[in-house]
Amino acid sequence: MFFNLDSLKMRYEPFPIGLAQPLMEPDTYNQFLDSFPAKELFLHMPKFGDKYVLSEKFNPKNYHDYIRSRPIWREFHDWIKGDAFTPFILDTLKDRYIDLGLDGKPLRGLRRLRRLFPGNRKDIRLNARFEFSMLSAAGGYLLPHTDNANKIITLVISMARPGEWNEAIGGGTDVLRPKDVRHAFNHLNEQAQFADFEVLDSYAFRPNQAVLFVKTYNSWHSVSPITGNDPNILRRTLTINIEKPKWAS
C-alpha cells in the first residue's frame, strides 16, 4: 500500500474535503518525485489555466508508454486499478462519518447479475484512474468548478520537494462558496468566474500531502491565479479520480 491516510482530517461544510500529511513514506515519495514525467510528454492546454496534462484521455500513448517503462509507476497503476484501492478510500471516508453507500468491491457472480437491475447502488462498478498534471507558476489557475457528474472522489497529491515551491505565490486548493445562492447547485459542473465566489478555506501546496474531497452538487473549488514570474516553475500534481459509469451519474 502506497498511502497512509491515518492523518486525514476532514471538514464537512460546504462539502466533504480534507488533508492527509504525510501521505507516503519519504523514500517512496522521493521515488515518485525522481520519476515524474518530463514536460515534453504532456498535453499543453493554455486555454484551461495554462495547464499541462498527461493521462488516459490526454496524450494516452505517452501516458501508457511511460507507465509501462517505469517500475514504480507500473506498480502504482496496478494498485490504483486493483481490487483493494477503491474500498480502502471508501472505508477511510466511512470511518470519518462519510458513508457514500458504495463498497467499491469488484462485481463477480451474483453481484454482476444484480447490476442489471436498478435499485442496488452498491452494485455499481467503480473505476479509479490517475493523471499527471502541472500548472505554470506564472499565472496558472483552475477556474471554479465542482467536477464532472460521474466523479465520486478526488485526491490531489502535491509533487514537490521541501523548499521547492514558494507558498507566497499561491497554488493552493481553495474551498469556495458562491456569492449568489443561485449558483450553489452545480451537479453538471459548469465553470464559473473567480469574482463570483468567496474563499472559505485554502489548502496550501505542500510536499507529500493529499487533498481529498467528495464530488457533490456544491463542491466548488479552484486554484487561484498563481503569481510567480517564472513559467518554467511548475505546480506538479498527481490526481486520482474514483468514478461511476456515466449512465449512473
Secondary structure, DSSP 8 states (H G I E B T S, - for coil): -----TT-EEE-SSS-EEEESS-S-HHHHHHHHHT---GGGSEEEGGGTSEEEESSSSSHHHHHHHHHH-HHHHHHHHHHHSTTHHHHHHHHHHTTT---S-------THHHHHTTSTT-GGGS--EEEEEEEEEETBT--EEEE---TTEEEEEEEE---TTTS-GGG---EEEEEESSGGGS--TT-----GGGEEEEEEE---SS-EEEEE--TT--EEE---B-S-TT-EEEEEEEEEE--GGG-
